[in-house]
Amino acid sequence: MTISTATATATGTPAPPAVRPYESYVYAYPHKTAYRPLPERPALRELWAAEPKDALSLYLHIPFCEVRCGFCNLFTRIGAPEELTTRYLDALDRQAVAVRDALGDDAPVRFAAAAFGGGTPTFLTADELERLCDIAEKRMGADLLAVPLSVETSPSTATADRLAVLAGRGTTRVSIGVQSFVDEEARAAVRPQRRAEVEAALGRIRDARIPVLNIDLIYGIDGQTERTWLTSLDAALAWRPEELYLYPLYVRPLTGLHRLGAAAGPEAEALEQAAWDEQRLRLYAVGRDHLLARGYEQVSMRMFRHADAPRESQDGPEDYACQTDGMIGLGCGARSYTAALHYSFDYAVDMREIRSIIDGFTATGDFSRAEVGRYVDAAEARRRHLLQSLLQAAGLPLADYRARFGTDPREDFPAELERFAERGWLDAQAPEGLLRLSPLGLAHSDALGPALFSPGVRAAMAAYERK
């Protein structure tokens, strides 16, 4: 594709060489499709024996939603028949006991942050949310009243009784997926909701007095214009959210929108791709500029935070760094990170496969070993550190990288960084000692991130059999 002069100017100059701006959203590295079954099934106790455990992150995954949006490829299923949520929480409890036992007590074990995600955690009832919090606190030892706790919700499940539980158990941030305040756009994204229901849910969240409200919006929906995009942005801003995430729409394999688009044929899809890229880049720039002019700071391509947001929201957990500190994930869609191994359970998008994996999880009695994952060697650790730092607007302090690895990223990744510089993606005006993206680079984060994947990870992802 090519980028028009108008779009290049809107997203930052100069215009880069021809490149697709939307390869994929890099929220973790290596990507889960690079994971494989671990033949040796390493014991968690051995994996965590030498790991620092005094500043861990805890993530609990709930793989249930009331509906599945057309763009969604998350590991989640619709509904939970026959007391499935009870069986799932029973398994989550067993897993928590096994994991906490594996962490041991030889060194301090403390969680610096916690999150409930999915799926939709608030698909659970108020009583089930109480139990979920008990698992985090009583089984894992996380002090939810003392650390940041983020919980995802949806308009139809953000009920007063559920929010009261979350507020009472220490939730500091609620993130609600709205995607669009325009009913026609919501339908186009195969997301059945009405604006009145969304507004009512936002009112209940504000009534619960949880400190940080995040609203997710999507741009690039079929039929969306600058005018309708601004309508959604202003509707969200009316609630004065501390954070907003602006997501470009993706049509991923095995999702509802992909099935709808496949009927048009590959030739029509190819013809539309360049126009769609152009639309998304243009709407990104409109949204970014709109928020920057209204007191928000850009944290990454997607994330915007108001300057008056609570300090905890601005700085994150004081003693947790995603590049270096470990994470414990509980639930069949959660990942766990040690320095040498990232591990989880099997991954799928197709609903039948997801149901099978969830059923297998609920029947599991022994959670003491890692089943599926990917080892991370020193070279991959360098890539991960560079990628996770560079995709943040604040950039990468070269001193931090040198302190960890004893080298300079410009020495370790000369070809990649030179290519980024040629495209205008690096900020030539960044202070000495800071590697930072330009506005154009931030706009192309979903091209830049995948460009840093190693050949090995790329090969594993390409060989992954979608299911």
C-alpha positions in Angstrom: 0.0 0.0 0.0 1.0 3.6 -0.2 0.2 6.4 2.3 -1.1 9.6 1.0 0.6 12.9 1.8 -2.4 13.9 3.9 -2.2 10.8 6.0 1.6 11.0 6.4 1.2 14.6 7.6 -1.5 13.6 10.0 0.5 10.8 11.6 3.9 12.4 11.5 6.4 13.2 8.8 8.2 12.1 6.7 6.1 9.4 4.9 7.8 6.0 5.1 8.4 3.5 2.3 5.5 1.4 1.4 4.6 -0.9 4.3 1.5 -2.4 5.8 0.8 -0.5 9.0 -1.4 -3.2 10.6 0.4 -6.5 10.8 -0.6 -7.5 14.3 -1.1 -6.2 17.8 2.0 -7.2 19.9 0.8 -7.4 23.5 3.2 -10.2 24.4 6.3 -11.7 23.0 6.8 -14.5 22.0 3.3 -14.8 20.6 1.2 -17.6 22.0 1.0 -19.2 18.6 4.7 -19.9 18.9 4.1 -22.0 22.0 4.2 -25.8 21.7 3.6 -28.7 24.0 6.5 -29.2 26.4 7.5 -32.9 26.2 9.3 -32.8 29.5 6.4 -31.1 31.3 8.8 -29.3 33.7 7.7 -29.0 37.3 6.6 -25.5 38.4 8.6 -25.9 41.6 11.8 -26.3 39.6 10.9 -23.5 37.1 10.4 -20.9 39.9 13.1 -22.1 42.3 15.7 -19.5 41.4 13.3 -16.8 40.2 12.8 -13.5 42.1 9.4 -13.6 43.6 9.1 -10.4 45.6 7.4 -8.3 42.8 5.2 -10.7 40.7 2.1 -9.9 38.7 -1.0 -12.1 39.1 -3.5 -12.6 36.3 -6.7 -14.6 36.6 -8.4 -15.6 33.4 -12.2 -16.1 33.1 -13.0 -17.5 29.6 -16.7 -16.7 29.4 -18.7 -14.0 27.6 -22.4 -13.4 27.1 -21.8 -12.9 23.4 -18.8 -13.1 21.1 -18.1 -10.0 19.1 -17.4 -10.4 15.4 -13.7 -9.1 15.7 -12.9 -11.2 18.8 -10.2 -13.9 18.7 -9.7 -14.1 22.5 -9.8 -17.4 24.2 -13.4 -17.3 25.4 -16.7 -19.2 25.0 -20.3 -18.0 24.9 -22.3 -18.9 28.0 -21.5 -21.5 30.7 -24.1 -24.2 30.9 -24.5 -26.9 33.6 -22.7 -25.1 36.4 -19.6 -24.7 34.3 -18.5 -21.6 36.1 -18.6 -23.5 39.4 -16.5 -26.3 37.9 -14.1 -23.7 36.4 -13.6 -21.9 39.7 -13.1 -25.3 41.4 -10.3 -26.0 39.0 -8.9 -22.4 39.4 -8.8 -23.0 43.1 -6.9 -26.3 42.6 -4.5 -24.6 40.3 -3.9 -21.8 42.7 -3.1 -24.2 45.5 -0.6 -26.1 43.3 1.1 -22.9 42.0 1.4 -21.3 45.4 3.0 -24.5 46.7 5.4 -24.5 43.7 6.5 -20.9 44.6 7.6 -22.1 48.0 8.5 -20.1 51.0 12.3 -20.1 50.9 12.2 -16.5 49.6 9.6 -13.8 50.0 6.6 -14.2 47.7 4.7 -11.0 47.0 2.4 -9.7 44.3 2.8 -6.1 43.1 -0.2 -6.1 40.8 -3.2 -8.1 40.0 -5.7 -8.3 37.1 -8.9 -10.3 36.2 -9.3 -10.7 32.5 -10.9 -12.8 29.9 -13.3 -13.3 28.3 -15.4 -11.2 30.7 -14.7 -11.7 34.4 -18.0 -10.0 35.3 -19.8 -12.8 33.5 -19.4 -14.3 36.9 -22.1 -13.6 39.5 -21.4 -11.3 42.5 -20.9 -14.4 44.7 -18.6 -16.0 42.2 -16.6 -12.8 42.0 -16.2 -12.9 45.8 -14.8 -16.4 45.4 -12.5 -15.3 42.6 -11.1 -12.6 44.9 -10.7 -15.2 47.7 -8.7 -17.4 45.3 -6.3 -14.5 44.6 -6.0 -13.6 48.3 -6.4 -16.8 50.3 -4.8 -19.2 48.0 -2.2 -17.0 46.2 -1.5 -14.5 49.0 -2.2 -11.4 47.0 -3.2 -8.4 49.0 -5.9 -7.0 46.7 -6.5 -4.0 49.0 -2.9 -3.0 48.8 -1.9 -3.4 45.2 -3.4 -2.2 41.8 -6.2 -4.5 40.7 -7.6 -4.1 37.2 -10.8 -5.9 36.1 -12.4 -6.1 32.6 -16.1 -5.8 32.1 -18.8 -5.3 29.5 -21.9 -3.1 29.4 -24.4 -5.9 30.1 -22.4 -7.5 33.0 -21.4 -4.2 34.8 -24.2 -4.6 37.2 -24.4 -2.8 40.6 -24.0 -5.9 42.7 -20.9 -7.1 40.8 -19.4 -3.6 40.9 -20.0 -3.4 44.6 -18.1 -6.6 45.1 -15.2 -5.4 43.0 -15.1 -2.0 44.7 -15.2 -3.6 48.2 -12.3 -6.0 47.3 -10.0 -3.3 46.3 -10.4 -2.9 42.5 -8.5 0.3 41.4 -9.3 0.1 37.6 -12.3 -1.1 35.6 -11.9 -1.4 31.8 -15.1 -1.6 29.8 -15.3 -2.6 26.1 -17.6 -0.2 24.4 -16.0 -0.1 20.9 -18.6 2.3 19.5 -21.3 4.5 20.9 -23.0 4.5 17.4 -25.5 1.6 17.4 -25.1 1.0 13.6 -21.3 0.6 14.0 -21.7 -1.8 16.9 -23.9 -3.9 14.8 -21.4 -3.7 11.9 -18.8 -5.1 14.3 -21.2 -7.9 15.3 -21.5 -6.5 18.8 -25.1 -6.5 19.9 -25.6 -3.5 22.2 -27.4 -0.2 22.4 -25.9 3.2 23.4 -28.5 3.5 26.2 -27.2 0.3 27.8 -23.6 1.4 27.5 -24.4 4.8 29.1 -26.3 3.1 32.0 -23.3 0.8 32.6 -20.9 3.7 32.7 -23.1 5.4 35.2 -23.0 2.3 37.5 -19.2 2.2 37.2 -18.9 5.8 38.2 -21.4 5.2 41.1 -19.1 2.4 42.4 -16.3 5.0 42.8 -13.6 2.8 41.4 -10.6 5.2 40.9 -9.8 4.5 37.3 -12.2 4.0 34.4 -10.9 2.9 31.1 -13.0 2.8 27.9 -12.1 0.8 24.9 -13.0 2.1 21.5 -12.4 0.7 18.0 -11.7 2.5 14.7 -11.8 1.1 11.2 -15.4 -0.3 11.4 -17.2 -0.6 8.2 -19.0 2.6 7.5 -17.3 4.6 10.2 -16.3 8.1 9.3 -14.4 10.9 11.0 -17.7 12.4 12.2 -19.0 9.1 13.7 -15.6 8.4 15.2 -15.7 11.8 16.9 -19.2 11.1 18.1 -17.9 8.0 20.0 -14.9 9.8 21.3 -17.0 12.7 22.7 -19.5 10.3 24.2 -16.7 8.6 26.0 -15.1 11.9 27.1 -18.4 12.9 28.6 -17.7 10.3 31.4 -14.2 11.8 32.0 -12.4 8.5 31.9 -9.0 8.4 33.4 -7.9 6.2 30.4 -9.0 5.4 26.9 -7.7 2.7 24.6 -8.1 3.2 20.9 -7.9 -0.1 19.0 -7.6 -0.5 15.2 -10.1 -3.1 14.0 -8.6 -6.4 12.9 -10.3 -9.2 11.0 -8.6 -12.3 12.2 -9.0 -15.9 11.1 -11.9 -17.9 12.5 -13.7 -14.8 13.9 -17.2 -13.8 12.9 -16.1 -10.9 10.7 -13.5 -13.1 9.0 -16.3 -15.6 8.0 -18.4 -12.8 6.7 -15.5 -11.3 4.7 -14.4 -14.6 3.3 -17.7 -14.8 1.3 -16.5 -11.8 -0.8 -13.4 -13.7 -2.1 -9.7 -13.0 -1.8 -9.6 -10.6 -4.8 -12.1 -8.3 -3.3 -10.4 -8.5 0.1 -7.0 -7.5 -1.5 -8.6 -4.5 -3.3 -10.1 -3.2 -0.1 -7.0 -3.7 2.1 -5.2 -0.5 1.1 -8.4 1.7 1.5 -9.0 0.1 4.9 -5.4 0.8 6.0 -5.8 4.4 4.9 -9.0 4.7 6.8 -7.5 3.3 10.0 -4.4 5.5 9.8 -6.6 8.6 9.3 -9.0 7.7 12.1 -6.0 7.0 14.4 -4.6 10.5 13.8 -8.0 12.1 14.4 -8.5 10.2 17.7 -5.0 10.8 18.9 -5.1 14.6 18.2 -8.6 14.8 19.7 -7.4 13.3 23.0 -4.1 15.2 23.1 -6.0 18.4 22.8 -8.2 17.5 25.8 -5.7 16.8 28.4 -4.7 13.2 27.6 -1.2 11.9 27.3 -0.2 9.2 24.8 1.3 6.2 26.6 1.4 3.9 23.5 -0.2 3.6 20.1 -3.4 2.5 21.8 -3.3 3.9 25.3 -4.2 7.4 26.4 -4.2 8.6 30.0 -5.5 11.8 31.4 -2.9 14.0 33.1 -5.1 14.2 36.2 -5.4 10.4 36.6 -4.4 8.9 40.0 -0.6 8.7 40.3 -0.9 4.9 40.6 -2.5 4.8 37.1 0.2 7.1 35.7 3.2 5.2 37.1 1.9 1.7 37.4 3.0 -0.5 40.2 6.1 1.1 41.7 8.1 -2.1 41.9 6.9 -4.1 38.9 8.5 -4.0 35.4 7.0 -6.1 32.6 10.3 -6.5 30.9 12.0 -8.3 33.8 9.6 -9.4 36.5 7.7 -12.6 36.5 4.0 -13.2 36.1 1.7 -15.9 37.4 -1.3 -16.6 35.2 -4.2 -18.8 36.6 -6.9 -20.1 34.2 -6.8 -22.0 30.9 -6.1 -18.9 28.8 -3.6 -17.3 31.1 0.2 -17.1 30.5 2.9 -17.3 33.1 6.4 -15.9 32.7 9.7 -16.9 34.2 13.0 -15.6 32.9 13.6 -18.8 30.8 10.1 -20.1 30.0 6.7 -18.6 29.0 4.0 -21.2 29.5 0.2 -21.6 29.4 -2.3 -24.1 28.2 -3.4 -24.9 24.6 -4.8 -22.0 22.5 -7.7 -21.9 20.1 -10.1 -19.5 18.5 -12.7 -21.9 17.2 -15.6 -22.3 19.6 -15.6 -26.1 19.6 -11.9 -26.3 20.3 -12.2 -23.7 23.1 -15.0 -25.7 24.8 -12.8 -28.8 24.7 -9.9 -27.0 26.3 -12.0 -25.5 29.0 -13.6 -28.9 29.7 -10.1 -30.4 30.0 -9.0 -27.7 32.3 -12.0 -28.2 34.7 -11.2 -32.0 34.8 -7.5 -31.5 35.6 -6.4 -32.6 39.0 -2.7 -32.0 38.8 -1.5 -28.5 38.0 2.0 -28.9 39.2 3.7 -28.9 35.8 3.9 -26.6 32.7 2.1 -28.1 29.7 2.5 -25.7 26.8 5.1 -23.0 26.3 8.2 -21.6 24.7 11.7 -21.2 26.2 13.2 -17.7 26.1 17.0 -17.6 25.6 19.3 -14.6 26.1 18.8 -13.4 22.5 15.0 -13.6 22.8 15.1 -11.8 26.1 16.9 -8.9 24.4 14.2 -8.8 21.7 11.5 -8.8 24.3 13.0 -6.0 26.3 13.5 -3.8 23.3 10.1 -4.5 21.9 8.2 -4.0 25.2 10.1 -0.8 25.9 10.1 0.7 22.4 6.3 0.3 21.9 5.8 2.6 24.8 5.7 6.4 24.1 8.3 6.9 26.8 10.8 4.8 25.0 13.8 2.8 26.1 16.5 4.3 28.4 19.7 2.8 26.9 21.2 2.6 30.4 18.5 0.2 31.5 19.2 -2.1 28.6 23.0 -1.9 29.2 22.6 -2.6 32.9 20.6 -5.8 32.2 22.5 -7.2 29.2 25.8 -5.4 29.1 25.3 -4.3 25.5 23.6 -1.6 23.5 20.4 -2.3 21.5 21.9 -0.5 18.6 24.7 -3.1 18.6 22.3 -6.0 19.0 19.7 -4.9 16.5 21.5 -2.7 14.0 19.6 -3.7 10.9 16.2 -3.4 12.4 16.9 0.0 14.1 18.5 1.3 10.9 15.4 0.3 8.9 13.1 2.0 11.5 15.2 5.2 11.3 15.1 5.2 7.5 11.3 5.0 7.7 11.1 7.9 10.1 9.9 5.7 12.9 12.6 6.7 15.4 12.6 10.1 17.2 15.8 11.9 16.0 15.1 14.6 18.6 15.0 12.2 21.6 17.3 13.2 24.5 20.7 11.6 24.6 20.5 8.1 26.0 16.9 7.5 25.0 15.6 5.3 22.2 12.1 6.5 21.4 9.6 6.3 18.6 8.5 9.3 16.6 4.8 10.1 16.1 5.0 8.2 12.8 6.6 5.3 14.5 3.9 5.1 17.2 1.3 5.2 14.5 3.0 2.2 12.9 3.5 0.2 16.1 1.6 -2.8 14.6 4.2 -3.0 11.8 7.2 -2.2 13.9 6.5 -4.8 16.7 6.3 -7.8 14.3 9.4 -6.6 12.5 11.3 -7.4 15.7 10.2 -11.0 15.9 13.1 -13.5 15.7 13.2 -15.9 12.7 12.6 -18.8 15.1 9.4 -17.2 16.5 8.2 -16.3 13.0 8.7 -19.9 11.8 6.9 -21.3 14.8 4.0 -18.8 14.3 3.8 -19.7 10.6 3.7 -23.4 11.4 1.0 -23.0 14.0 -2.2 -24.9 13.0 -5.1 -22.7 13.6 -8.0 -24.2 15.5 
